[in-house]
Amino acid sequence: MKTVIAVGLSLFSAATWAQTAPACPTLPASAGLTWEQRVDTTFITCKAVTADGRQVLNVMLTARDPKIRMERRLREEESTFSGEEMYWYRPDLGGQETAPAMASRRITVIEYDDDRYAQVWINAASPEELGSLISLAQQLDVRTAGAQLSAGN
């Protein structure tokens, strides 16, 4: 009986923590998207999916520098993310020309706090959707979510 009560309290504590400290930033209700998330001690992945299951925005938070080099020649839109000024980049296809299906995709890496990084991908189906997803990304605040990360060394 004591074991059942202890397990019940542990589950209740975990559920309470999950409610008070969400892993992914809050999505506006008007976005029509939901997060699929995975939480680890060294990273958090958040995949925003449409009602039909298409992933349109991915955010990975980590305490390790991803060391992804963003080439200036691939730079596109100037924007902000979690209060930080940044640029969106076309995905690097190893020097190959961008395929039409890739024209509305973007990637960026932001250091938003000391040793806290966000890798963000947009997989838009059209230029119009790209614009709306960039606007959505500007509204996201990852500082609270990423605070629980450790360097994992």
N, C-alpha and C positions, 0 to 999 in steps of 0.2 A: 504494500500500500504506500509506504514512504517513497519507494522508487517511482511509482506512478505519479505521485504528487510532485516530486522533484522534476521529473520529465515534463509534466504539465506546466510547471512554473518556468522551466527553461524554454519551452516552446512559446509560452506567453511573453517572456522577456524578449525573445528573438523577434516575435511578431510586433511587439511594441517598438523595438528598435527600428525595424524595417519601416514602420509607419512614421516615425519621427525623423529618420535620417534616410531619405530616399537616395538610392545610388545614382540615378540619372536626374538631370535637371528637369524642371517642370516644363511640360509642353503646353502651349496655349490650347484651350478646349477647341477653339476655332480651327486648329490645324488639321483635325480629323486623323491624327496619327496616334499610335501607341508605341511605347518602348518595349523592346525585347532586351533584357539586360543580363549581364553576367558580371558577378562581383568576385574579385580575388583580393588578396592583400596588396598586390603590386599593380593591379590594373582594374579598371571598370570599363566594360563595353556597353554601349547603348545603341541599339539599332531601331530607328524610327520606321515603322511599317504602316502602309496604307491598309484600308479595310480588306483589300484583296490580297494582302500579304507581300506586296512589293516593298523592298527596303529602299528608302529614298534618302535617308540621312543617317550617318554612322558617326559616333563619337567614341573615341577611346581615350580614357584618362589614365595617366601613368605618372609615377614619380621618377621614372628613368628617362633620360634624354633619348628620344628615338633616333637621333642623328640622321634624320631624313633631310637631304639637301633639296631645297626648293630652288629650281633654276629660274633665273630672271626671265629668260626667253619664254617660259611657260606661264608667266604672271598674267593674270586677267583682272578681276574685279578687286577694287579696294573696299574694305569693309571693317567691321568690328566683330569680335567674338568674346563673350564674357568680359566686356569692358576693355579689351585689348585691341589696338589697331593692328590690322593684318591685311594680307592679300590672299585671294583665292588663286590657285594654280590649276592649269590643265594637267591631267595625269601624264607622267613621263612614260612614253611607250618605247623607250630605248632608241630615240632618234627617228622612229617611224612617223609618218604623217598621221595625224589624228583621224581616226575613222569617224564617219558621220554619227554613229551611235555613241561615240565618246565626246562629242562636241558639247554636250550639256552636263558633263561630269566635272567635278572640282575636288581638290584636296588642299589641305593646309595643315600646318603644325604651329601651335601657339604655346609659348611659355607664359602661363597666366599667373603664376606665383613662383617664388623661389623653388626650383626643383619640382614643379608641377606642370605637366604638359598635356595638351589636348591635340590628338590627331583627329581631323574632321574630314569626312568624305561626303560629297553630295552626288547622288545617282539620279539625276533628273531625266525625265523622258522628253523634255522639250525646253526651249529657251524660256518660255513663260513659267514652267515649273521651276526651272533653275532660279529665276528671279524671286519666286515666292519662297523657295527653300533658303536662299541667301538671307532674305528678310527674316525668316523664322530663326535661322542660326544666330542672327544679331540679337534676338530676344533671350537666348539661352544664357544661364549663369551657372557655370560648373564649379565655382569656388567652394561651395558647401559640400557638394558631392565628392570632389577630389580631396577634401581635407582628411578623409579617412585612409588615404593611401600611405603605404610605407615604401621605402626604397627597395626593400626585399633583398638586401645584400647578404 
